[in-house]
């Protein structure tokens, strides 16, 4: 009788070695505020990661005024690691479609725009 019970039991995804189906996460963003940022600073504590974002009105040359921080994200390291993976995947897709993103502004500037002599 025990063998009959084994045959009729339904296998769960974990029993079968399969991944459970992913359920989409629903979000409500009606009250979200979108802010443009071209500056970020990452600091942290042993428990949390702190990401400050804001607008740097002087992205080239010496800073003459303070950068205004518009938003601060405080994340635990587990959430920060998931964010890192999601951002990495998004950037890889963008670069596959549009080419590598050069983060060194000096490498992106055209010599003629810098006033180079011919």
ABEGO torsion letter per residue (X at the ends): XAAAAAAABBBBAAAAGBBBBBBBBBBBAAABBBBBBABBBBBBBAABBBBBBBBBABABEBBABBBBBABBBBBBAAAAAAAAAAAAAAAAAAAAAAEBBBABAAAABBAAAAGBBX
